Amino acid sequence: MNFEPYPFEKLNNLLKNIIPNPDLTPSVLTIGEPQFETPAFIQKSLIDNAPLLKKYPKTGGEVNLREAIRAFIKKRFNTSLSDAQIIPCFGTREVLFNFPQFLLFDVKEPVMAYPNPFYQIYEGAALATRSHVIHLNLTKENDFKPAINEEELATCDLVILNFPNNPTTSTLTIDELGIWVKLALKHNFVLLNDECYSEIYANTPSPSLLEASTHVGNSSFKNVLVINSISKRSSAPGLRSGFIAGDKKILAEYMKYRTYIGCASPLPLQSAAAAAWSDEEHVSASRKIYKENFIIAKEILGTEIPSATFYLWIEVKDALEFTKKLYEKYNVKVLPGEFLARKSAKVQNPGMGYIRIALVENQEKTRSALERIKECLNG
């Protein structure tokens, strides 16, 4: 399999011969990793349950974790799930890579569609399944929302959405998500929404595909799945706790598959994750920090506050040259948008001319970095 280097590897290659300004404190705004302490109560739960390391964990997750996740979904999305409609997982990256391999194994010539720009694990899964890829190009002209081409969608076996979107920060309404649910039923493809940024919103909570499915009358979630994670929500990417939920017929078979791949989460991690999923106060506190960062960005750069995520998706003339200049003169790292997207037969790389900035630092560091970015933009 010929996998593309990850965006951060491409960035390292781009900057490898550049000596950054030593007079300025380095600022890294490239990776979507919250730079805040994981809440103390989550750490305490992990420590208190360390003796459970002597036991093998269940692939399907312990009762306390499953109940915590289901309670989160009920409270946040007003959606009640049975135990058969959810599987806890070891983060969501592993699901995004192995679920397509499970789903498409018996399909002779599989077809996958996903947004472009994208989280690169989607592309990795497509390569691993030998799938033909249809890019759902997100551009300024379509408000960074995927255009619907039913002729192409009719050929799809799996469609992955990612809303709230990384990197463009766009969101879909419950009605817009509902249209995609109807398309999944009409053309009989599996629809999966990657909702890992659902809890990082400025004002209005982002809807879930599960809500949208019920909204359009698909209360059994036929052909519909979502994934979510505490990585961004709880500043705990190292805890590796997520879930996949929705169509119970698909999940029943996927659960069998998962027993073979050895991805059960250790019991202390499950206990800490259950504590994290059960608490909203710490999530609300994080949202306030991210919103304040966006207010600072609006003040300095004049950018609008996005509805969700903690990114800025900023248009520049030449992203590669800007990224190099910003690093050399101002000791700030950002990610060129073209590293997150691909050129297709229909359009040029939709990430060209953009940079992604992850506002995951405290206010002081954020302000300092954004002031340097402004100076570079004006230079």
Disulfide bonds with the S-S distance in Angstrom:
none
